[in-house]
């Protein structure tokens, strides 16, 4: 097996190469460059060195990963025939995907490598930009980056920005977080005689014509909290500040118990925004629900019991575990089979209990508790065969309630009224309707219509006592009519 030597050409011109690297190139039998688009290649050829390149592979493939894989395959094949020197821009182990692919092949015995090193583009970049990396920096691949990769409080360097298309993709990813006019600096050929820095607003990034394989994009950090409001970490900072000793007295006093009612209220307001198909409202109400989640997580952290990371780990593990058809090797035919698998996996996760109804209580909602009880009982066959049985049971309970209203005590009336509600929940289950949501709709509807009645009274005689019940009912019917238009 012949040796495949990998040499880094540095970030600039021939003068930046070490004497040792230069001698290895001069002594090489076969030199193949990943690309001709580097100033050192032209200078070496001017000195008489024969250098081939893989530029033709870029032209015939649509994706960079395909290019890199084919280059690696060809190099392994060449090394079977003779020693090969492979020249790459910068340092072989910095932002060089082909080298990583070759290292993977070396681990399985397909090739023997000698990585000779070279100067990466990072040192001259830091020098050109006058930044200290100890402050925190990221190095990202422009051909494979997304919004969530970026940390706005750090210096961000984006390499592999070969052309305007990649620059456009980078711009779109950045604009999901940064302001459209956030300054970015385009650094070309850092450390060489051709070094050039241009600072432009973010929205103009892909309009620059001087972008090539020696280009790096620099995004300065956003230190002001108000400029980082689209990052999760910023929201966490805000919640921690609210709960801090010098924070908000109200937020500091809250406990898991005191916040329970707010979570229910915010959930109902979110449902209302969804029903109204109000996108802006959904954004706002989702934020309010998220606030409750973060407050509970911060309380857990303040009390020393758990943190947001524990919440994320718990739900992430559950989603992976309960979706083997996505994250594992199980196949499913449809959503019904997904739900069946979910229940089977769920049963294996939870300890065996004395009753199926254990853990189904929802102290914040009697309706949801009834719904959960009936759902669990139905799983083992304790259920009506169809909705007609549920309707019959409702009629039976309704008649028993009417009898108690005529002759019974408050206690017996309460008992029978509960049975009526319970049968109504059963009907909602058969119809796949949420009793909680139905009740929320009814309350919201009553609020709207009664508000119209109130306004009609104010605009008229000014007092409810001045109207008969029939007149007030007329206002109610007007409110109903307005909703139907």
C-alpha positions in Angstrom: 0.0 0.0 0.0 1.5 3.3 -1.1 1.6 6.4 1.1 -0.9 9.2 0.6 0.6 12.4 1.8 -1.7 15.3 2.5 -0.2 18.8 2.5 -1.9 22.1 3.4 -1.2 25.0 1.1 -1.9 27.6 3.7 -4.4 30.5 3.4 -2.4 32.8 1.1 0.5 32.8 -1.3 3.7 30.8 -1.7 5.6 33.0 0.7 3.5 31.6 3.6 4.5 28.0 3.0 7.1 26.6 5.4 10.4 25.5 3.9 9.6 21.9 4.9 6.2 21.9 3.1 7.8 23.5 0.0 10.5 20.7 -0.1 7.9 18.0 0.2 6.0 19.4 -2.8 9.2 19.7 -4.8 10.1 16.1 -4.1 6.6 14.6 -4.8 6.2 12.2 -7.7 2.5 12.9 -8.2 0.7 16.0 -6.9 -3.1 16.3 -7.1 -4.8 19.4 -5.8 -8.4 19.4 -4.6 -8.8 22.6 -6.7 -6.8 24.9 -8.9 -8.4 27.9 -7.3 -5.6 28.7 -4.9 -2.7 31.2 -5.5 0.0 28.7 -4.4 -1.0 26.3 -7.2 -0.3 28.9 -9.9 3.0 29.8 -8.4 4.2 26.2 -8.1 3.3 25.5 -11.7 5.3 28.6 -12.6 8.2 26.9 -11.0 7.7 23.9 -13.2 5.8 21.5 -10.9 3.2 19.3 -12.6 0.0 19.5 -10.6 -3.3 17.8 -11.5 -6.6 18.9 -9.9 -10.1 17.6 -9.2 -12.0 20.7 -10.4 -13.8 18.6 -13.1 -15.5 16.6 -10.3 -17.1 19.8 -9.0 -18.7 20.5 -12.4 -20.4 17.2 -12.8 -21.9 16.8 -9.3 -24.8 18.8 -7.8 -23.9 18.4 -4.1 -20.6 19.1 -2.3 -20.8 15.8 -0.4 -20.9 13.9 -3.7 -17.8 15.8 -4.8 -15.9 15.1 -1.6 -16.7 11.4 -1.6 -15.6 11.0 -5.3 -12.3 12.8 -4.6 -11.6 10.5 -1.6 -12.4 7.4 -3.7 -10.1 8.5 -6.5 -7.3 9.3 -4.2 -7.5 5.8 -2.6 -7.4 4.3 -6.1 -4.4 6.3 -7.1 -2.5 5.4 -3.9 -2.9 1.7 -4.8 -0.7 2.4 -7.9 1.9 4.8 -6.6 2.7 7.3 -3.8 0.4 10.4 -4.0 0.7 13.9 -2.6 -2.7 15.5 -2.1 -2.7 19.3 -1.8 -5.6 21.2 -0.1 -6.1 24.8 0.8 -5.3 25.9 4.4 -4.6 23.2 6.9 -5.7 19.6 6.1 -7.5 19.2 9.4 -9.4 22.5 9.4 -12.6 22.7 7.4 -11.5 20.0 4.9 -14.2 17.4 4.4 -12.2 15.2 1.9 -9.5 14.7 4.5 -12.0 13.5 7.1 -13.3 11.0 4.6 -9.8 9.8 4.0 -9.2 9.4 7.7 -12.4 7.2 7.9 -10.9 5.0 5.1 -7.6 4.8 6.9 -9.3 3.5 10.0 -10.7 0.5 8.0 -7.4 -0.2 6.4 -8.1 1.2 2.9 -5.3 3.7 2.8 -2.2 4.9 4.7 -2.0 8.6 5.3 0.8 11.1 6.2 -0.8 14.4 7.1 2.0 17.0 6.8 0.1 20.0 8.0 0.1 23.5 6.8 -1.1 26.9 7.9 -4.9 27.2 8.4 -6.8 30.3 7.4 -7.7 31.0 11.1 -4.6 32.8 12.3 -4.5 35.3 9.4 -8.3 35.7 9.8 -8.0 36.6 13.4 -5.2 39.0 12.6 -7.1 40.6 9.7 -10.2 41.1 11.8 -8.3 42.1 15.0 -10.3 39.7 17.2 -9.3 37.4 20.1 -10.7 33.9 19.8 -10.6 33.5 23.6 -13.7 35.6 23.6 -15.5 32.7 22.0 -15.8 31.9 18.3 -17.5 29.5 16.0 -16.2 28.0 12.7 -19.1 26.9 10.5 -19.3 25.3 7.1 -21.2 27.6 4.7 -22.4 24.7 2.6 -24.0 22.9 5.6 -25.2 25.4 8.2 -28.5 26.3 9.7 -30.1 28.8 12.0 -29.7 26.6 15.1 -25.9 26.3 14.5 -25.3 29.9 15.2 -24.5 31.3 18.6 -25.1 35.1 18.4 -22.9 36.0 21.4 -19.8 34.6 19.7 -17.6 35.6 16.9 -18.9 33.6 13.9 -16.6 32.6 11.0 -18.2 30.9 8.0 -15.9 29.1 5.6 -16.5 27.2 2.4 -18.4 30.2 0.9 -17.3 29.5 -2.6 -19.8 31.6 -4.6 -22.9 33.8 -4.6 -25.2 30.8 -4.3 -23.6 29.6 -1.0 -23.5 33.2 0.1 -27.2 33.5 -0.5 -28.0 30.3 1.6 -25.7 31.6 4.4 -27.6 35.0 4.3 -31.0 33.4 4.6 -29.9 31.2 7.5 -28.4 34.2 9.3 -31.4 36.5 8.7 -33.6 34.0 10.6 -31.8 35.4 13.7 -29.9 38.5 13.0 -31.2 41.9 11.9 -31.4 42.4 8.2 -28.8 45.2 8.4 -26.4 43.5 10.8 -22.9 44.2 9.6 -20.9 41.2 8.2 -17.4 41.3 6.9 -16.3 39.4 3.7 -12.6 38.4 4.1 -10.7 37.3 1.1 -7.2 35.8 1.0 -6.4 36.7 4.6 -2.7 37.0 5.3 -1.6 37.3 1.7 -0.8 40.2 -0.5 -4.3 39.9 -1.9 -6.0 40.2 1.5 -9.2 42.2 1.3 -11.9 43.0 3.8 -15.3 44.4 2.9 -18.1 45.1 5.5 -21.7 45.1 4.2 -25.1 44.9 5.7 -26.3 41.3 5.9 -29.0 41.7 3.3 -26.3 42.6 0.7 -24.1 39.6 1.4 -25.0 37.6 -1.8 -24.8 40.8 -3.9 -21.1 40.9 -3.7 -19.3 39.7 -6.8 -15.9 39.1 -5.3 -16.6 35.8 -3.6 -14.4 32.8 -4.2 -12.9 29.7 -2.5 -10.6 32.0 -0.4 -13.6 33.8 1.1 -14.6 33.7 4.7 -17.6 35.5 6.2 -17.3 37.1 9.6 -20.4 37.8 11.7 -19.6 39.9 14.8 -21.2 39.0 18.1 -24.5 40.6 19.3 -23.9 41.5 22.9 -27.0 43.5 23.6 -29.8 41.3 24.9 -32.5 43.1 22.8 -30.6 42.0 19.6 -30.7 38.4 20.6 -34.4 37.9 21.3 -34.6 35.0 18.7 -32.3 32.8 20.7 -33.5 30.3 23.3 -30.6 31.2 25.6 -31.7 34.8 25.7 -35.2 33.9 26.9 -33.6 31.8 29.5 -31.5 34.7 30.6 -34.6 36.9 30.9 -36.5 34.3 33.0 -33.4 33.8 35.3 -33.2 37.6 35.7 -36.9 37.8 36.7 -36.3 35.2 39.3 -33.0 36.6 40.5 -32.7 38.2 44.0 -32.8 41.6 42.4 -35.5 40.6 39.9 -39.3 40.9 39.9 -40.9 40.4 43.4 -43.9 38.7 41.8 -41.9 36.2 39.8 -39.7 35.5 42.7 -42.7 34.6 44.9 -44.1 32.0 42.4 -44.1 28.3 43.0 -45.2 25.3 40.9 -48.5 25.4 42.8 -49.2 29.1 42.4 -48.6 29.0 38.6 -50.9 26.1 37.9 -53.9 28.2 37.1 -51.9 30.4 34.7 -50.8 27.4 32.6 -54.5 26.4 32.2 -55.5 30.0 31.3 -52.8 30.4 28.8 -53.6 27.0 27.2 -57.2 28.0 26.7 -56.2 31.4 25.2 -54.0 29.5 22.8 -56.9 27.3 21.8 -59.0 30.3 21.2 -56.4 31.9 19.0 -56.1 28.6 17.0 -59.9 28.5 16.6 -59.9 32.1 15.3 -57.1 31.2 12.9 -55.2 34.2 14.2 -51.6 33.6 13.4 -50.3 36.7 15.4 -52.5 35.6 18.3 -51.1 32.0 18.1 -47.5 33.5 18.2 -48.4 35.5 21.3 -50.2 32.8 23.1 -47.6 30.1 22.3 -45.1 32.6 23.9 -47.3 32.8 27.0 -47.4 29.0 27.3 -43.6 28.8 26.8 -43.2 31.4 29.5 -45.0 29.0 31.9 -42.7 26.2 30.9 -39.6 28.2 31.4 -40.8 29.6 34.7 -41.5 26.1 36.1 -38.0 25.0 34.8 -36.3 28.0 36.5 -38.1 27.3 39.7 -36.9 23.7 39.5 -33.3 25.0 39.0 -33.6 27.6 41.7 -34.8 24.9 44.2 -32.0 22.6 43.1 -34.2 19.7 41.9 -34.0 19.9 38.1 -33.1 22.3 35.2 -34.3 22.9 31.7 -31.7 20.4 30.4 -33.5 17.7 32.4 -36.8 18.6 30.8 -35.3 18.6 27.3 -33.6 15.3 27.9 -36.7 13.7 29.3 -39.0 14.7 26.4 -36.3 14.0 23.8 -35.7 10.5 25.1 -39.4 9.9 25.1 -39.9 11.1 21.5 -37.1 8.9 20.2 -38.2 5.9 22.2 -41.8 6.1 21.2 -41.1 6.7 17.5 -39.1 3.6 16.5 -40.5 4.0 13.0 -38.6 7.3 12.7 -35.5 6.8 14.8 -35.3 3.0 14.7 -36.0 0.1 12.4 -39.7 -0.5 12.9 -42.1 0.0 10.0 -45.7 1.3 10.3 -48.6 1.2 7.9 -50.5 4.3 9.1 -51.2 6.6 12.0 -53.4 4.0 13.7 -50.4 1.7 14.0 -48.3 4.6 15.2 -50.8 5.1 18.1 -50.9 1.4 18.8 -47.1 1.3 19.1 -47.2 4.4 21.2 -49.5 2.7 23.7 -47.5 -0.5 23.8 -44.2 1.3 24.4 -45.9 3.5 27.0 -47.1 0.4 28.9 -43.5 -1.0 29.1 -42.2 2.3 30.5 -44.5 2.7 33.4 -44.5 0.5 36.5 -47.4 -1.9 37.0 -50.3 -0.4 39.0 -53.2 -1.8 41.0 -55.7 -0.1 38.8 -55.9 1.1 35.2 -57.2 4.4 36.5 -54.2 5.2 38.6 -52.4 8.3 37.3 -55.3 9.4 35.1 -56.6 12.0 37.5 -56.3 15.7 36.3 -56.9 17.8 39.4 -57.2 20.9 37.3 -60.1 19.5 35.3 -62.9 17.1 36.3 -63.9 16.8 32.7 -60.5 15.6 31.6 -60.4 13.2 34.6 -63.7 11.7 33.4 -62.5 11.5 29.8 -59.2 9.7 30.9 -61.1 7.2 33.1 -63.5 6.3 30.3 -60.7 6.0 27.8 -58.7 3.6 30.0 -61.7 1.5 30.7 -62.6 1.3 27.0 -59.1 -0.2 26.3 -60.0 -3.4 28.1 -63.5 -3.6 26.6 -65.5 -1.9 29.4 -67.4 0.3 26.9 -70.6 0.6 24.9 -70.3 -1.2 21.5 -71.5 2.0 19.8 -72.6 5.5 20.5 -76.3 4.5 20.7 -75.6 2.8 24.0 -74.0 6.1 25.3 -77.0 8.1 24.2 -79.4 5.7 26.0 -77.3 6.0 29.1 -77.4 9.8 28.9 -81.3 9.7 28.6 -81.4 7.4 31.6 -79.2 9.6 33.7 -81.1 12.7 32.6 -84.4 11.3 33.7 -82.9 10.2 37.1 -81.6 13.8 37.5 -85.0 15.3 36.8 -86.6 13.0 39.4 -84.0 14.2 42.0 -84.6 17.8 41.1 -88.3 17.3 41.9 -87.9 15.2 45.1 -84.3 14.8 46.1 -81.8 16.4 48.4 -79.0 18.7 47.4 -76.6 15.8 47.9 -78.6 13.4 45.6 -79.1 16.2 43.0 -75.3 16.8 42.9 -74.8 13.1 42.6 -77.2 12.7 39.6 -75.9 15.9 38.0 -72.4 14.4 38.1 -73.8 11.3 36.3 -75.2 13.5 33.6 -71.9 15.2 33.1 -70.1 11.9 33.0 -72.4 10.5 30.3 -71.9 13.7 28.3 -68.1 13.2 28.5 -68.7 9.7 27.2 -70.6 11.0 24.2 -67.7 13.4 23.5 -65.3 10.5 23.6 -67.3 8.5 21.1 -67.4 11.6 18.8 -63.7 12.2 19.3 -64.4 15.7 20.7 -62.6 17.3 23.6 -65.0 18.0 26.5 -62.6 20.6 27.9 -62.4 22.4 24.5 -66.2 22.2 24.1 -66.7 23.8 27.5 -64.1 26.5 26.7 -66.0 27.2 23.4 -69.3 27.5 25.3 -67.8 29.9 27.9 -66.2 32.0 25.2 -69.5 32.1 23.2 -71.5 33.1 26.3 -68.9 35.8 27.1 -69.3 37.3 23.6 -73.0 37.2 23.5 -73.6 38.5 27.0 -71.1 41.3 26.3 -73.3 42.3 23.4 -76.4 42.2 25.7 -74.5 44.4 28.2 -73.5 46.9 25.6 -77.1 47.0 24.2 -78.4 47.8 27.7 -75.8 50.6 28.2 -76.7 52.0 24.8 -80.4 51.8 25.6 -82.0 52.4 28.9 -78.7 52.0 30.8 -79.8 49.4 33.4 -80.8 45.7 33.3 -83.8 46.4 35.6 -85.4 48.5 33.0 -85.8 45.5 30.6 -88.0 42.5 30.7 -86.5 39.0 30.2 -88.0 38.9 26.8 -86.3 42.1 25.8 -83.0 40.8 27.1 -83.5 37.6 25.2 -84.1 39.7 22.0 -80.7 41.2 22.5 -79.2 37.7 22.9 -80.8 36.6 19.6 -79.3 39.6 17.9 -75.9 38.6 19.2 -76.4 35.1 17.8 -77.5 36.5 14.5 -74.4 38.7 14.2 -72.2 35.6 14.7 -73.8 33.8 11.8 -73.2 36.5 9.3 
